Amino acid sequence: MTALEFEHFCLSRGSMNIRDVSLALEEREIFALLGPTGAGKTLLLESAAGFYAPEQGTVRLYGTPVQDIPLEERNIGFVYQDYALFPHMTVEDNIAYGLRVRRVPRTKQNALTRELAGLLGIRHVLKDYPQTLSGGEQQRTALARALILKPRLLLLDEPFSALDESAKNKLYGEVAALPERFGCAVFFVTHNIREAQRLALRIGVMEKGRLTGIRPAGAALTETEEDA
C-alpha cells in the first residue's frame, strides 16, 4: 500500500520553487531524499506533513489528500534537524507532550513514555532537561516524542547531521528498525549519500527544486556523489 504520494507537486516559497515532483513511498519503506543545501528537501518534507497546500498537483497520505485530513488525524511524526525539544520540559514531559494534548490519562502517559524510553535507551535521562543531554540523547528524545503517537508516517529532516560518528552508528540501527518495530513508513532528507545508502531502500535526488531521479539505494555512486 502506498503511504505517501506526490503527484506533479508544485510549490513556491520565497526563492524556492519546487516543480513537478512525483514520487511514492510504500508502507513501511525507508525512503531517502538526497540533495545539497537549498535543493528544496525540507520544504518537500514539510509539504508531506501538510504544512503547505500545493499550488499544483497533490500530496496523498494513504490515498487521501493530506490537506483534506484534519491535523489531529494525520498521524504524522516529524523530527526537525535541531530536534525542537521544549527546553523548559524534562525529557519525560517532552516525550509525553502529544499524549497530554490528547488528554490521555496520566498513568497511561507514564507507562507509554517509560516503555518507549526503554526501547530507545534513554530511560536514565527521563528527569533531565534537553540542554543537559548529548546530541544522541536529544535525537532519541525527539524520536520518542514523534513515535509515541504511533505515526503511520515519520518525517526526519537531516536526522544525523549534528551527531558524531559514534552516535550516528548507534542511531542508524535504531532508525532502520523503525518500520518493523512501529509499523510506519520513514521519509528522511539528507545530503550524505552513504547515510542514504545505509538506511533507505530507494533514494530520490533533488536539485534546485526538481526531483532529478529515483534509484535503488544499492546502485553505484556517481563521481559527484563520491565526493559528497
Backbone as ProteinMPNN parsed JSONL, in Angstrom:
{"seq_chain_A": "MTALEFEHFCLSRGSMNIRDVSLALEEREIFALLGPTGAGKTLLLESAAGFYAPEQGTVRLYGTPVQDIPLEERNIGFVYQDYALFPHMTVEDNIAYGLRVRRVPRTKQNALTRELAGLLGIRHVLKDYPQTLSGGEQQRTALARALILKPRLLLLDEPFSALDESAKNKLYGEVAALPERFGCAVFFVTHNIREAQRLALRIGVMEKGRLTGIRPAGAALTETEEDA", "coords_chain_A": {"N_chain_A": [[0.848, -1.206, 0.0], [0.463, 2.256, -0.733], [2.014, 4.705, 1.144], [2.684, 7.449, 1.118], [2.278, 9.909, -1.341], [3.401, 12.026, -3.853], [2.134, 13.862, -6.494], [2.848, 15.302, -9.411], [3.631, 17.643, -8.039], [3.77, 21.049, -7.14], [5.197, 23.972, -5.735], [5.858, 27.184, -4.406], [7.959, 29.026, -2.29], [9.179, 31.877, -1.051], [12.359, 32.229, -2.386], [12.501, 29.654, -3.211], [11.499, 27.191, -5.454], [9.589, 24.492, -6.016], [9.105, 22.074, -8.428], [6.948, 20.09, -10.255], [7.128, 17.523, -8.923], [7.002, 14.086, -8.541], [6.518, 11.252, -6.688], [6.399, 8.134, -4.881], [5.956, 6.658, -1.75], [6.207, 3.629, -0.183], [4.267, 1.605, 2.107], [5.786, 1.072, 5.232], [8.296, 1.493, 4.192], [11.645, 2.781, 4.019], [12.627, 5.755, 2.79], [14.932, 7.817, 1.231], [15.703, 11.228, 0.692], [17.87, 12.917, -1.206], [20.215, 15.573, -1.524], [21.816, 18.805, -2.132], [22.264, 21.61, 0.173], [19.596, 23.908, 0.022], [18.223, 22.707, -2.009], [15.559, 22.169, -1.76], [14.637, 20.165, -0.154], [13.761, 20.106, 2.61], [11.472, 21.704, 2.445], [9.871, 20.112, 0.822], [9.554, 17.962, 2.548], [8.11, 19.188, 4.641], [5.834, 19.752, 3.215], [4.878, 17.203, 2.819], [3.873, 16.714, 5.321], [1.695, 18.297, 5.259], [1.867, 20.985, 5.773], [1.861, 23.002, 3.917], [-0.294, 23.959, 1.289], [-0.481, 22.551, -1.953], [0.421, 24.34, -4.932], [-0.007, 23.378, -7.421], [-0.916, 20.057, -8.416], [-0.868, 17.163, -6.19], [-0.694, 15.945, -2.802], [-0.791, 12.921, -1.224], [-1.807, 11.042, 1.573], [-1.791, 7.831, 2.451], [-3.636, 7.468, 0.365], [-5.465, 9.582, 0.577], [-5.893, 13.06, 0.007], [-3.626, 15.047, 1.767], [-4.256, 17.552, 2.761], [-6.958, 17.355, 3.141], [-7.309, 15.956, 5.406], [-7.965, 16.266, 8.805], [-5.742, 17.999, 11.024], [-5.183, 16.724, 13.506], [-5.722, 14.151, 12.889], [-3.963, 13.2, 11.033], [-1.751, 11.737, 11.767], [1.106, 11.84, 11.681], [4.539, 11.821, 12.303], [7.136, 14.129, 13.059], [10.482, 15.072, 12.902], [12.667, 17.586, 13.357], [15.795, 18.987, 12.143], [17.139, 20.344, 14.215], [15.938, 19.224, 16.338], [14.067, 20.531, 18.057], [13.181, 20.423, 20.749], [11.353, 21.046, 23.801], [12.715, 23.343, 25.885], [12.1, 23.935, 28.543], [10.923, 21.731, 29.57], [11.173, 18.468, 31.011], [12.856, 15.497, 29.768], [11.041, 13.389, 29.949], [8.562, 14.775, 29.986], [8.7, 16.057, 27.512], [8.576, 13.842, 25.754], [6.044, 12.844, 26.376], [4.356, 14.826, 25.537], [2.544, 14.945, 23.283], [0.671, 13.021, 24.026], [-0.39, 14.197, 26.291], [-1.629, 16.453, 25.194], [-3.645, 15.175, 23.851], [-5.125, 14.367, 25.936], [-4.691, 11.93, 27.214], [-4.916, 9.593, 29.868], [-2.961, 10.188, 32.844], [-1.587, 8.038, 34.053], [-1.377, 6.213, 31.966], [0.093, 7.742, 30.178], [2.559, 7.861, 31.555], [3.311, 5.145, 31.584], [3.525, 4.512, 28.822], [5.486, 6.335, 28.048], [7.742, 5.546, 29.544], [8.082, 2.98, 28.546], [8.714, 3.446, 25.81], [10.973, 5.07, 26.088], [12.659, 3.198, 27.196], [12.969, 1.407, 25.037], [14.42, 3.021, 23.301], [16.657, 3.555, 24.739], [16.913, 5.671, 26.628], [15.899, 5.886, 29.147], [17.228, 6.486, 31.469], [17.569, 9.22, 31.484], [15.183, 10.51, 31.823], [14.292, 12.391, 33.71], [15.846, 14.549, 33.224], [16.797, 17.691, 31.602], [16.585, 19.001, 28.221], [18.884, 20.576, 27.496], [20.944, 19.5, 28.919], [21.621, 17.132, 27.77], [23.369, 14.765, 25.657], [24.091, 14.94, 22.09], [23.138, 12.604, 20.827], [21.319, 11.664, 22.739], [19.457, 13.74, 22.739], [18.495, 13.439, 20.135], [17.29, 10.889, 20.289], [15.313, 11.473, 22.149], [13.725, 13.274, 20.706], [12.903, 11.556, 18.657], [11.433, 9.711, 20.18], [9.352, 11.354, 21.115], [8.06, 11.851, 18.692], [7.306, 9.27, 17.955], [5.616, 8.281, 19.901], [2.93, 8.647, 19.516], [2.334, 6.766, 17.688], [2.79, 7.045, 14.752], [1.762, 6.815, 11.294], [3.381, 7.676, 9.353], [6.684, 8.785, 9.377], [8.644, 11.614, 9.448], [11.838, 12.832, 8.837], [14.225, 15.286, 9.223], [17.323, 15.798, 8.081], [18.458, 13.939, 10.065], [20.818, 13.047, 11.343], [22.818, 14.9, 11.233], [23.985, 16.532, 13.2], [25.408, 14.883, 14.832], [28.134, 12.983, 16.288], [30.391, 10.463, 14.92], [30.228, 8.085, 16.399], [27.748, 8.283, 17.755], [26.081, 8.468, 15.526], [26.381, 5.917, 14.327], [25.188, 4.273, 16.237], [22.554, 5.166, 16.148], [21.775, 4.68, 13.533], [21.089, 1.954, 13.326], [18.844, 1.895, 14.988], [17.024, 3.582, 13.666], [16.756, 2.165, 11.275], [15.302, -0.007, 12.147], [12.808, 1.005, 12.699], [10.468, 0.903, 10.874], [9.541, -1.814, 11.02], [9.314, -2.178, 13.775], [7.552, -0.175, 14.627], [5.653, 0.011, 12.658], [5.58, 1.999, 10.683], [6.066, 4.147, 7.807], [9.093, 5.679, 6.678], [10.389, 8.757, 5.84], [13.128, 10.469, 4.959], [15.407, 13.259, 4.834], [18.591, 14.135, 3.531], [22.042, 15.12, 3.018], [23.975, 13.355, 2.683], [25.264, 10.804, 0.947], [26.151, 8.216, 1.606], [24.92, 7.739, 4.019], [22.26, 7.73, 3.181], [22.332, 5.459, 1.511], [22.863, 3.486, 3.367], [20.568, 3.27, 4.943], [18.167, 3.489, 3.444], [15.727, 2.031, 1.19], [15.185, 3.013, -1.3], [16.398, 5.899, -3.108], [15.767, 9.276, -3.616], [16.751, 11.994, -5.66], [17.267, 15.401, -5.345], [17.516, 18.585, -6.896], [17.803, 21.994, -7.066], [15.018, 22.372, -6.637], [13.814, 20.408, -8.154], [13.004, 17.004, -8.728], [15.373, 14.898, -9.697], [15.772, 12.235, -10.126], [15.084, 8.801, -9.158], [16.378, 6.042, -7.488], [17.515, 2.656, -6.803], [18.893, 2.04, -3.547], [21.215, 0.562, -3.544], [22.552, 1.075, -5.882], [25.401, 1.981, -7.92], [27.667, 4.615, -6.955], [27.776, 7.92, -8.365], [30.377, 10.009, -9.789], [30.148, 12.581, -8.726], [28.639, 12.113, -6.425], [30.344, 10.494, -5.011], [32.145, 12.347, -4.104], [30.722, 13.721, -2.247]], "CA_chain_A": [[0.0, 0.0, 0.0], [1.223, 3.5, -0.801], [1.878, 5.529, 2.349], [2.787, 8.871, 0.779], [2.432, 10.104, -2.779], [3.397, 13.334, -4.503], [1.786, 13.735, -7.906], [3.048, 16.574, -10.128], [3.554, 18.631, -6.972], [4.443, 22.323, -7.365], [5.048, 24.909, -4.624], [6.86, 28.246, -4.302], [8.07, 29.713, -1.01], [10.344, 32.748, -1.174], [13.158, 31.98, -3.585], [12.487, 28.232, -3.516], [10.438, 26.735, -6.333], [9.537, 23.051, -6.262], [8.383, 21.931, -9.676], [6.564, 18.83, -10.884], [7.687, 16.371, -8.207], [6.154, 12.907, -8.416], [7.162, 10.089, -6.071], [5.526, 7.384, -3.988], [6.629, 5.969, -0.655], [5.375, 2.494, 0.175], [4.066, 1.318, 3.529], [6.946, 0.508, 5.933], [9.532, 1.725, 3.444], [12.502, 3.925, 4.343], [12.96, 6.454, 1.543], [15.818, 8.957, 1.475], [15.735, 12.304, -0.292], [19.252, 13.374, -1.195], [20.465, 16.791, -2.289], [22.582, 19.826, -1.427], [21.524, 22.676, 0.848], [18.881, 24.769, -0.917], [17.604, 21.93, -3.089], [14.12, 22.097, -1.534], [14.321, 18.92, 0.551], [12.957, 20.345, 3.817], [10.17, 22.215, 2.021], [9.097, 18.96, 0.372], [9.223, 17.208, 3.752], [7.035, 19.916, 5.307], [4.638, 19.587, 2.385], [4.362, 15.862, 3.099], [3.116, 16.821, 6.573], [0.512, 19.115, 5.026], [2.059, 22.356, 6.256], [1.591, 23.907, 2.796], [-1.153, 23.439, 0.228], [0.195, 22.638, -3.245], [-0.084, 25.268, -5.944], [-0.493, 22.431, -8.417], [-0.651, 18.683, -8.038], [-1.494, 16.59, -5.0], [0.048, 15.119, -1.843], [-1.745, 11.993, -0.623], [-1.396, 10.203, 2.697], [-2.585, 6.613, 2.369], [-4.687, 7.614, -0.637], [-6.297, 10.763, 0.802], [-5.13, 14.313, 0.006], [-3.276, 15.352, 3.153], [-4.961, 18.769, 3.155], [-8.345, 17.008, 3.489], [-7.304, 15.224, 6.672], [-7.751, 17.174, 9.933], [-4.38, 17.917, 11.542], [-5.072, 15.758, 14.599], [-5.974, 12.798, 12.368], [-2.983, 12.834, 10.005], [-0.903, 10.701, 12.365], [2.441, 12.006, 11.109], [5.589, 12.258, 13.214], [8.108, 14.998, 12.379], [11.654, 15.413, 13.701], [13.492, 18.576, 12.665], [17.243, 18.868, 12.27], [17.581, 20.836, 15.526], [15.137, 18.428, 17.285], [12.941, 21.359, 18.532], [12.694, 19.998, 22.063], [10.939, 22.129, 24.675], [13.809, 23.425, 26.863], [11.594, 24.059, 29.91], [10.319, 20.462, 29.954], [12.073, 17.326, 31.128], [12.765, 14.51, 28.695], [9.768, 12.679, 30.131], [7.448, 15.628, 29.568], [8.815, 16.23, 26.074], [8.085, 12.646, 25.078], [4.616, 12.653, 26.646], [3.614, 16.042, 25.189], [1.414, 14.647, 22.404], [-0.339, 12.293, 24.808], [-1.048, 15.159, 27.175], [-2.518, 17.258, 24.349], [-4.796, 14.331, 23.539], [-5.781, 14.083, 27.213], [-4.512, 10.541, 27.627], [-4.737, 9.556, 31.328], [-1.573, 10.34, 33.261], [-0.957, 6.739, 34.301], [-1.046, 5.633, 30.664], [1.213, 8.55, 29.675], [3.791, 7.437, 32.227], [3.66, 3.796, 31.154], [3.97, 4.552, 27.426], [6.738, 7.093, 27.981], [8.828, 4.708, 30.071], [8.288, 1.864, 27.615], [9.405, 3.937, 24.614], [12.311, 5.495, 26.509], [13.45, 1.987, 27.346], [13.299, 0.9, 23.705], [15.398, 3.9, 22.666], [17.834, 3.672, 25.584], [17.023, 6.977, 27.294], [15.136, 5.884, 30.405], [18.052, 7.046, 32.549], [17.587, 10.689, 31.436], [13.806, 10.988, 31.767], [14.083, 13.545, 34.58], [16.777, 15.599, 32.827], [16.326, 18.683, 30.649], [17.267, 18.829, 26.934], [20.183, 21.24, 27.392], [21.96, 18.709, 29.614], [21.77, 15.864, 27.069], [24.251, 14.662, 24.496], [23.363, 15.023, 20.822], [22.416, 11.359, 20.606], [20.177, 11.605, 23.662], [18.46, 14.675, 22.22], [17.887, 12.834, 18.956], [16.398, 9.822, 20.736], [14.155, 12.108, 22.781], [12.875, 13.786, 19.622], [12.292, 10.389, 18.02], [10.423, 9.169, 21.088], [8.196, 12.257, 21.096], [7.354, 11.652, 17.431], [6.818, 7.896, 17.825], [4.718, 7.858, 20.973], [1.563, 8.671, 18.999], [2.262, 5.681, 16.705], [2.504, 7.624, 13.432], [1.839, 5.971, 10.102], [4.464, 8.234, 8.547], [7.669, 9.512, 10.167], [9.431, 12.522, 8.614], [13.08, 13.174, 9.522], [14.969, 16.318, 8.5], [18.759, 15.697, 8.392], [18.391, 13.442, 11.448], [22.1, 12.68, 11.936], [23.832, 15.886, 10.839], [24.64, 17.152, 14.361], [25.943, 13.829, 15.692], [29.459, 12.45, 15.971], [30.31, 9.179, 14.233], [29.796, 7.043, 17.337], [26.304, 8.423, 17.957], [25.435, 8.128, 14.258], [26.37, 4.473, 14.121], [24.203, 3.689, 17.142], [21.2, 5.536, 15.741], [21.444, 4.086, 12.237], [20.388, 0.698, 13.556], [17.538, 2.165, 15.579], [16.147, 4.11, 12.615], [16.499, 1.078, 10.329], [14.327, -0.925, 12.738], [11.54, 1.681, 12.988], [9.284, 0.435, 10.134], [9.013, -3.071, 11.542], [9.006, -2.05, 15.201], [6.427, 0.736, 14.868], [4.682, -0.086, 11.578], [5.476, 3.268, 9.971], [6.976, 4.475, 6.719], [10.046, 6.706, 7.078], [10.839, 9.623, 4.738], [14.115, 11.358, 5.558], [16.223, 14.031, 3.911], [19.996, 14.15, 3.899], [22.979, 15.456, 1.952], [25.02, 12.354, 2.818], [24.896, 9.671, 0.113], [26.406, 6.94, 2.285], [23.848, 7.624, 5.007], [21.071, 7.332, 2.438], [22.505, 4.078, 1.069], [22.863, 2.577, 4.515], [19.265, 3.148, 5.584], [16.988, 3.531, 2.577], [15.524, 1.078, 0.109], [15.328, 3.821, -2.519], [16.906, 7.249, -2.9], [15.41, 10.303, -4.574], [17.762, 13.05, -5.736], [16.702, 16.715, -5.657], [18.435, 19.668, -7.229], [17.134, 23.239, -7.463], [13.57, 22.25, -6.605], [13.311, 19.36, -9.036], [13.422, 15.632, -8.476], [16.108, 14.525, -10.91], [15.761, 10.798, -10.315], [14.905, 7.873, -8.04], [17.138, 4.838, -7.805], [17.735, 1.76, -5.663], [19.99, 2.501, -2.697], [22.419, -0.209, -3.814], [23.172, 1.431, -7.16], [26.75, 2.542, -7.807], [27.772, 6.057, -6.796], [28.346, 8.73, -9.43], [31.584, 10.721, -9.35], [29.726, 13.709, -7.9], [28.2, 11.582, -5.142], [31.554, 10.008, -4.314], [32.803, 13.499, -3.496], [29.818, 14.337, -1.268]], "C_chain_A": [[0.874, 1.242, 0.0], [0.948, 4.353, 0.429], [1.808, 7.01, 2.012], [3.005, 8.993, -0.719], [2.387, 11.579, -3.141], [3.09, 13.112, -5.982], [1.837, 15.111, -8.561], [2.958, 17.773, -9.172], [4.374, 19.873, -7.318], [4.161, 23.262, -6.186], [6.173, 25.927, -4.661], [6.783, 28.857, -2.912], [9.344, 30.544, -1.046], [11.069, 32.479, -2.471], [13.146, 30.509, -4.004], [11.274, 27.864, -4.352], [10.556, 25.228, -6.54], [8.623, 22.831, -7.457], [8.212, 20.478, -10.09], [7.228, 17.614, -10.234], [6.632, 15.271, -8.11], [6.98, 11.778, -7.807], [6.16, 9.419, -5.152], [6.367, 6.617, -2.992], [5.711, 4.854, -0.171], [5.288, 2.313, 1.694], [5.296, 0.601, 4.09], [8.245, 0.599, 5.124], [10.322, 2.857, 4.093], [12.976, 4.504, 3.028], [13.807, 7.672, 1.892], [15.722, 9.955, 0.337], [17.07, 13.001, -0.164], [19.386, 14.654, -2.008], [21.226, 17.809, -1.47], [21.671, 20.793, -0.678], [20.873, 23.572, -0.194], [18.204, 24.032, -2.047], [16.084, 21.868, -2.968], [13.677, 20.879, -0.746], [13.403, 19.147, 1.749], [11.567, 20.854, 3.456], [9.289, 21.075, 1.524], [8.665, 18.116, 1.563], [8.065, 17.871, 4.498], [5.729, 19.813, 4.53], [4.031, 18.209, 2.575], [3.518, 15.864, 4.363], [1.853, 17.653, 6.414], [0.634, 20.535, 5.522], [1.718, 23.384, 5.185], [0.684, 23.217, 1.792], [-0.416, 23.551, -1.105], [-0.422, 23.702, -4.144], [-0.638, 24.49, -7.131], [-0.167, 21.035, -7.921], [-1.281, 18.315, -6.698], [-0.451, 15.904, -4.12], [-0.973, 14.239, -1.139], [-1.082, 11.2, 0.497], [-2.331, 9.016, 2.731], [-3.836, 6.825, 1.515], [-5.561, 8.839, -0.517], [-5.445, 12.028, 0.74], [-4.881, 14.793, 1.435], [-3.988, 16.605, 3.642], [-6.409, 18.496, 3.573], [-8.447, 16.281, 4.824], [-7.093, 16.225, 7.808], [-6.375, 16.931, 10.56], [-4.222, 16.824, 12.587], [-5.289, 14.32, 14.137], [-4.939, 12.354, 11.337], [-2.023, 11.756, 10.497], [0.476, 10.669, 11.712], [3.39, 12.457, 12.208], [6.637, 13.055, 12.449], [9.235, 15.311, 13.347], [12.531, 16.343, 12.88], [14.976, 18.357, 12.963], [17.743, 19.303, 13.638], [16.773, 20.222, 16.672], [13.954, 19.189, 17.876], [12.333, 20.844, 19.829], [12.315, 21.212, 22.897], [11.965, 22.246, 25.815], [13.34, 23.48, 28.305], [10.944, 22.779, 30.408], [11.386, 19.391, 30.099], [11.933, 16.426, 29.9], [11.43, 13.781, 28.761], [8.599, 13.497, 29.637], [7.495, 15.939, 28.078], [8.205, 15.045, 25.333], [6.568, 12.524, 25.198], [3.748, 13.804, 26.141], [2.373, 15.739, 24.328], [0.306, 13.898, 23.11], [-1.107, 13.243, 25.711], [-2.032, 16.03, 26.389], [-3.79, 16.479, 24.027], [-5.539, 13.858, 24.79], [-5.785, 12.582, 27.556], [-4.296, 10.534, 29.14], [-3.266, 9.511, 31.726], [-0.875, 8.998, 33.489], [-0.552, 6.068, 32.991], [0.091, 6.408, 30.018], [2.532, 8.045, 30.24], [4.258, 6.074, 31.732], [4.205, 3.803, 29.726], [5.308, 5.266, 27.283], [7.909, 6.238, 28.453], [9.132, 3.541, 29.129], [9.1, 2.319, 26.396], [10.814, 4.409, 24.95], [13.225, 4.288, 26.7], [13.882, 1.417, 26.01], [14.407, 1.709, 23.048], [16.609, 4.187, 23.568], [18.014, 5.003, 26.28], [16.224, 7.026, 28.602], [15.92, 6.561, 31.532], [18.078, 8.574, 32.545], [16.176, 11.279, 31.459], [13.567, 12.237, 32.605], [15.017, 14.71, 34.242], [16.134, 16.556, 31.831], [17.164, 18.614, 29.372], [18.669, 19.416, 26.867], [21.302, 20.484, 28.099], [22.293, 17.41, 28.879], [22.852, 15.925, 26.005], [23.414, 14.775, 23.223], [22.555, 13.771, 20.542], [21.201, 11.222, 21.497], [19.073, 12.568, 23.232], [17.732, 14.079, 21.019], [16.915, 11.732, 19.339], [15.153, 10.38, 21.413], [13.188, 12.628, 21.733], [12.182, 12.644, 18.887], [11.172, 9.818, 18.886], [9.171, 10.039, 21.09], [7.373, 12.074, 19.826], [6.681, 10.283, 17.354], [5.732, 7.528, 18.823], [3.251, 7.87, 20.544], [1.353, 7.643, 17.891], [1.921, 6.201, 15.315], [2.554, 6.582, 12.329], [2.979, 6.416, 9.198], [5.369, 9.045, 9.461], [8.559, 10.307, 9.218], [10.641, 12.996, 9.407], [13.887, 14.137, 8.658], [16.432, 16.295, 8.943], [18.964, 15.137, 9.807], [19.735, 13.174, 12.108], [23.172, 13.757, 11.787], [24.605, 16.463, 12.023], [25.359, 16.149, 15.253], [27.362, 13.437, 15.299], [29.301, 11.026, 15.422], [29.816, 8.066, 15.151], [28.29, 7.076, 17.542], [25.538, 8.069, 16.682], [25.297, 6.621, 14.1], [25.361, 3.771, 15.022], [22.78, 3.953, 16.651], [20.803, 4.967, 14.392], [20.631, 2.804, 12.429], [18.995, 0.909, 14.108], [16.554, 2.684, 14.536], [15.796, 3.01, 11.62], [15.413, 0.134, 10.828], [12.942, -0.305, 12.91], [10.346, 1.146, 12.191], [8.69, -0.854, 10.681], [8.573, -2.935, 12.998], [7.748, -1.234, 15.444], [5.408, 0.752, 13.735], [4.529, 1.179, 10.766], [6.396, 3.294, 8.749], [7.871, 5.621, 7.192], [10.537, 7.444, 5.827], [11.844, 10.581, 5.343], [14.952, 12.049, 4.5], [17.643, 14.107, 4.449], [20.813, 14.7, 2.733], [24.103, 14.43, 1.895], [24.622, 11.078, 2.073], [25.084, 8.341, 0.835], [25.371, 6.673, 3.375], [22.571, 7.139, 4.339], [21.165, 5.872, 2.006], [22.392, 3.089, 2.22], [21.459, 2.289, 5.026], [18.099, 2.918, 4.631], [16.936, 2.358, 1.605], [15.701, 1.782, -1.234], [15.766, 5.234, -2.14], [16.386, 8.15, -4.014], [16.451, 11.411, -4.524], [17.095, 14.347, -6.165], [17.798, 17.707, -5.952], [17.628, 20.854, -7.733], [15.626, 23.052, -7.616], [12.98, 21.177, -7.49], [13.843, 18.003, -8.609], [14.07, 15.115, -9.75], [16.17, 13.023, -11.132], [15.496, 10.048, -9.028], [15.608, 6.582, -8.41], [17.223, 3.933, -6.588], [18.945, 2.213, -4.856], [21.286, 1.774, -2.995], [23.106, 0.128, -5.113], [24.528, 2.087, -6.933], [26.704, 4.052, -7.68], [28.27, 6.71, -8.082], [29.598, 9.422, -8.908], [31.242, 11.883, -8.436], [29.347, 13.224, -6.503], [29.381, 11.039, -4.332], [32.238, 11.136, -3.563], [31.973, 14.136, -2.403], [30.251, 13.993, 0.149]], "O_chain_A": [[1.911, 1.275, 0.662], [-0.201, 4.684, 0.724], [0.977, 7.739, 2.552], [3.816, 8.27, -1.299], [1.451, 12.291, -2.779], [3.713, 12.275, -6.636], [0.993, 15.97, -8.307], [2.299, 18.772, -9.462], [5.527, 19.768, -7.736], [3.033, 23.338, -5.7], [7.322, 25.571, -4.92], [5.702, 29.168, -2.413], [10.449, 30.003, -1.069], [10.461, 32.498, -3.542], [13.717, 30.155, -5.035], [10.144, 28.194, -3.992], [11.505, 24.749, -7.16], [7.502, 23.338, -7.494], [9.182, 19.737, -10.253], [7.819, 16.78, -10.921], [5.513, 15.505, -7.654], [8.017, 11.396, -8.35], [5.199, 10.04, -4.698], [7.37, 6.002, -3.352], [4.568, 5.107, 0.208], [6.128, 2.805, 2.448], [5.788, -0.358, 3.496], [9.185, -0.157, 5.371], [9.737, 3.785, 4.651], [13.645, 3.83, 2.245], [13.433, 8.466, 2.755], [15.666, 9.578, -0.834], [17.369, 13.606, 0.866], [18.752, 14.806, -3.052], [21.283, 17.701, -0.245], [20.455, 20.794, -0.875], [21.509, 23.955, -1.175], [17.662, 24.66, -2.957], [15.393, 21.558, -3.938], [12.484, 20.585, -0.67], [12.387, 18.467, 1.893], [10.586, 20.475, 4.095], [8.084, 21.071, 1.778], [7.543, 17.61, 1.593], [7.14, 17.188, 4.938], [4.647, 19.789, 5.119], [2.812, 18.051, 2.503], [2.555, 15.105, 4.471], [1.029, 17.712, 7.326], [-0.372, 21.227, 5.681], [1.33, 24.508, 5.502], [0.865, 22.04, 1.481], [0.221, 24.574, -1.357], [-1.631, 23.932, -4.118], [-1.615, 24.899, -7.759], [0.739, 20.846, -7.11], [-2.106, 19.048, -6.152], [0.536, 15.357, -4.611], [-1.914, 14.744, -0.527], [0.057, 10.751, 0.372], [-3.522, 9.162, 3.005], [-4.938, 6.421, 1.886], [-6.337, 9.122, -1.43], [-4.38, 12.076, 1.354], [-5.819, 14.927, 2.221], [-4.295, 16.709, 4.829], [-7.017, 19.304, 4.275], [-9.547, 16.022, 5.313], [-6.117, 16.974, 7.773], [-5.905, 15.796, 10.619], [-3.243, 16.079, 12.565], [-5.066, 13.379, 14.898], [-5.028, 11.241, 10.819], [-1.538, 10.95, 9.703], [0.947, 9.627, 11.256], [3.075, 13.377, 12.963], [6.99, 12.704, 11.323], [8.996, 15.758, 14.469], [13.071, 15.953, 11.844], [15.35, 17.646, 13.896], [18.673, 18.701, 14.174], [16.898, 20.637, 17.824], [12.929, 18.577, 18.175], [11.112, 20.832, 19.988], [12.888, 22.288, 22.725], [12.071, 21.332, 26.631], [14.092, 23.115, 29.209], [10.463, 22.731, 31.54], [12.391, 19.408, 29.387], [11.009, 16.581, 29.102], [10.772, 13.583, 27.739], [7.728, 12.975, 28.941], [6.45, 16.072, 27.441], [7.418, 15.219, 24.402], [5.891, 12.147, 24.241], [2.528, 13.766, 26.299], [1.281, 16.227, 24.621], [-0.872, 14.115, 22.826], [-2.32, 13.114, 25.879], [-3.133, 16.312, 26.861], [-4.876, 17.053, 23.94], [-6.465, 13.05, 24.707], [-6.75, 12.052, 28.108], [-3.567, 11.382, 29.654], [-2.439, 8.893, 31.056], [0.299, 8.843, 33.152], [0.496, 5.427, 32.917], [0.962, 5.814, 29.38], [3.496, 7.829, 29.506], [5.447, 5.866, 31.489], [5.226, 3.176, 29.448], [6.16, 4.855, 26.495], [8.96, 6.22, 27.812], [10.289, 3.165, 28.94], [10.058, 1.655, 26.0], [11.747, 4.175, 24.182], [14.419, 4.348, 26.403], [15.026, 0.989, 25.856], [15.237, 1.16, 22.323], [17.483, 4.972, 23.201], [19.145, 5.432, 26.507], [15.914, 8.11, 29.098], [15.328, 7.141, 32.443], [18.561, 9.175, 33.505], [16.006, 12.455, 31.137], [12.726, 13.062, 32.251], [14.978, 15.746, 34.906], [15.067, 16.276, 31.284], [18.328, 18.215, 29.421], [19.556, 18.825, 26.251], [22.478, 20.79, 27.903], [23.163, 16.662, 29.324], [23.205, 16.999, 25.517], [22.185, 14.713, 23.269], [21.42, 13.853, 20.073], [20.164, 10.72, 21.063], [17.89, 12.249, 23.346], [16.512, 14.196, 20.897], [15.825, 11.648, 18.774], [14.063, 9.826, 21.269], [11.976, 12.448, 21.852], [11.008, 12.752, 18.535], [10.098, 9.483, 18.387], [8.054, 9.522, 21.069], [6.143, 12.132, 19.862], [5.612, 10.148, 16.76], [5.002, 6.56, 18.611], [2.424, 7.182, 21.141], [0.315, 7.646, 17.228], [0.884, 5.843, 14.755], [3.288, 5.598, 12.414], [3.482, 5.642, 8.383], [4.899, 9.886, 10.227], [9.156, 9.747, 8.299], [10.497, 13.502, 10.52], [14.194, 13.839, 7.504], [16.75, 16.722, 10.053], [19.577, 15.793, 10.649], [19.795, 13.081, 13.335], [24.319, 13.542, 12.179], [25.766, 16.845, 11.87], [25.865, 16.514, 16.314], [27.748, 13.543, 14.135], [28.209, 10.458, 15.458], [29.062, 7.196, 14.717], [27.628, 6.039, 17.509], [24.476, 7.448, 16.743], [24.221, 6.117, 13.776], [24.748, 2.783, 14.617], [21.913, 3.083, 16.728], [19.615, 4.787, 14.127], [19.611, 2.601, 11.77], [18.064, 0.191, 13.745], [15.391, 2.281, 14.518], [14.654, 2.931, 11.167], [14.686, -0.459, 10.031], [11.991, -1.017, 13.234], [9.284, 0.946, 12.781], [7.471, -0.976, 10.794], [7.567, -3.519, 13.401], [6.965, -1.54, 16.343], [4.393, 1.44, 13.837], [3.459, 1.423, 10.207], [7.377, 2.553, 8.677], [7.453, 6.439, 8.011], [11.035, 6.83, 4.884], [11.473, 11.426, 6.157], [15.183, 11.511, 3.418], [17.867, 14.14, 5.659], [20.337, 14.743, 1.598], [25.07, 14.603, 1.154], [23.736, 10.35, 2.523], [24.261, 7.436, 0.691], [24.995, 5.527, 3.621], [21.883, 6.257, 4.852], [20.192, 5.127, 2.12], [21.879, 1.983, 2.051], [21.185, 1.183, 5.492], [17.144, 2.222, 4.978], [17.96, 1.776, 1.248], [16.28, 1.235, -2.172], [15.541, 5.701, -1.024], [16.537, 7.845, -5.197], [16.973, 11.727, -3.455], [16.442, 14.404, -7.207], [18.868, 17.68, -5.344], [16.87, 20.743, -8.696], [15.029, 23.51, -8.59], [11.758, 21.046, -7.568], [14.991, 17.877, -8.183], [13.398, 14.919, -10.763], [16.575, 12.574, -12.204], [15.662, 10.592, -7.936], [15.451, 6.082, -9.524], [17.024, 4.389, -5.462], [19.916, 2.716, -5.422], [22.362, 2.309, -2.729], [24.138, -0.462, -5.434], [24.772, 2.678, -5.881], [25.813, 4.701, -8.228], [29.084, 6.134, -8.804], [29.849, 9.417, -7.703], [31.963, 12.148, -7.473], [29.698, 13.859, -5.509], [29.393, 11.127, -3.105], [32.841, 10.916, -2.513], [32.467, 15.012, -1.693], [29.612, 14.421, 1.11]]}, "name": "protein", "num_of_chains": 1, "seq": "MTALEFEHFCLSRGSMNIRDVSLALEEREIFALLGPTGAGKTLLLESAAGFYAPEQGTVRLYGTPVQDIPLEERNIGFVYQDYALFPHMTVEDNIAYGLRVRRVPRTKQNALTRELAGLLGIRHVLKDYPQTLSGGEQQRTALARALILKPRLLLLDEPFSALDESAKNKLYGEVAALPERFGCAVFFVTHNIREAQRLALRIGVMEKGRLTGIRPAGAALTETEEDA"}
